């Protein structure tokens, strides 16, 4: 149950976005560009990054939502769990391992980032745009983690997460919540 008594028991970010459209309208537009716009990463890979960030941070609400979105985009079911359990032995392409090591460190101990962390990503074959996009997704999800935990949102069921994920694939981030669009147009 959310900490805010004005919110329904099954509240989530859409409830906050719809209430504060002046703040979260631009946030949703940014989310759409970041998660579905041009990038060296596919939308599924960006959702995999998002799920990895919130999984590393132990945010169950966001992990259920974003792992379902990654799987809806075609990421192998269970891969993110494997990566969180042991990145080195996870069945992910080798070039992703330094990238996800960077992401984990940025999520958990951001003040300890060094040039060698970035160099490991570059040495694996990623360019500056790819590292930028990974950092931006990590930052976005770190923000969302705090929003979700700060409001006390209760994780949705995996079934509801799958339904939302399918809508996210079809509609993107800006059009995901019709109630947000209606309020924005009002």
N, C-alpha and C positions, 0 to 999 in steps of 0.2 A: 504494500500500500504506500503511495507517495507521501512524502512529508507534508505536502501542501494539501490541506483539507478541501480546497476548491477543485482539486483534480479527481477524476474518476479512478477507481481501483486499478484499471488496466491502462493508465496513462503512460505516455511515452514522449519522446521528443516532439512529435507532431503537435501535441497539446501546447507545449511551450512555444513552438514556432508559430502556431496559429494565434496565440495570444499576443505575441510580440513581433508582429510582421515587419515593423520598421527595422528591427535588428536582424531577424532570421530570414527575411526575404533575400537580402544580399548573401547571407550565409548559404542558403539553399542553392542560389545561382552559382556561387563559388564551388559548392559541393558537386553540382552537376558538371561543371567544367573540369574539376579535378578528377572526378571518378569516371567520367564517361567521355571527356574530350580527348583531343590528340595527346598521345603519350607513347613512350617506348613500351609501356606495359598495357596489356589488354585490360578491359574493365574487370574481367575475372581475376587477373593478377593483382589489380589494385584493391579489389575486395579481399583477396587473400592477405595482402599487406594489412588492410584495415582490421581484419579478424585476428591476425597475428599480434598486432599492437594491443588490442583490447584483451586478447587472451593472455598475453604476457602481463598485463596490468590487472588481471583477474576481474574484469568487468563482465559478469555473466550476461547481463541484458544485451550489451553490444556484441559480445562474442556469439551468442545464439543468432542474433540478427545478421551479422556480417559474415559469419561462416556459411549460413544458409544462402546469402547472396553470392558468395564465391562459388558455392556448389551449383547454384542456379546458372551461373555463367560457364559452368563446365569444369571447374577445378575438381579434382578427384576427391570424392567423399572420404573424410578422415585424414587427408593430407595435413591439414593445419594442426590437428591434434598431434600427429606424429612430429611435426616441426617444433611444436611447443615442448613436447616431451624430450626430444633429443635432435636438435637440428643437424648435427653431423651425420647421424645415421638415417635421417629421414629420406624417403624416396623422392627427393626434389632435385632438379638439375643442379649440377655443381656450381654453376655461375650464380645461382640464387643464394647459396649458403653465406658468402661474405656480406651480401646485401641484407639478408635477414639477421645476421649477427650485428650489423650496424643498426638496424631498426630496433632490435631488442635492447641494445645498449642505450640508444637515444631515448627509448621509452622508459627504461628503469633507472639509468644513471646518466642523464644528459650532460651534466657538468664534467663528465669524464671523457667526452669525445675528443679524439686526437686526429691529427693528419693521417696517421697510419690506419685508422678505421676507414677513412675515405679512400685512401690509396688501395686498400684491400678490395674495395668495391670497383674502383677503376681497373685494377689489375685483373679482375674477373671478367672484364670486357664491357662494363657499363660506362656510359658517358655522363657528362654533367647533367644533362636533362633528366636522365633516368634517376640519378641520385637526388636531384631536386624533387622530382615527383614522389620518390619514396619518402623523403623528409616531409614534404607537404602533406601526404596522406597520414604519416605518423603524427604530425602536429594536429591535423584535423581530428584524428581519432583520440588523441590525448585530451583535446577539448571536449569531445563528445563523452568520453569516459567521465570527466568531471561533471558534466551536465547531468548525465544519467545517475551517477552516484549521489550528486548533490541534491537532486530531487527525490531520491529514494525510489526510483522506478523498479517495479517487480518484473523480472524476466518473463517474456512471453513464452508460450508453448512452442516447441519445435515445429508443430504443424502450422501455427500462425506465422512463425518466422519464414517457413517455406512459401506460404501464400504471399507474404509481403515481398519476399525475394523475387518471386515470379513477376510481381507488379513492378518492382524496381528495375528488373531487366527490360520490361516493356516500356515503362514510363520515365525512367531516370529518377533523379533526385528532386527536381523542381516540381514535377507533376505527380509525385508519389502520393501525396495527401490531398484529395479533392477539397477537404474542408479548409485547408490552408489556402488553396487557390481561390476558393469562394470568398474567404474573408479578405484576401489581398485585393480582389476585384471590387469589393464593396466600398 
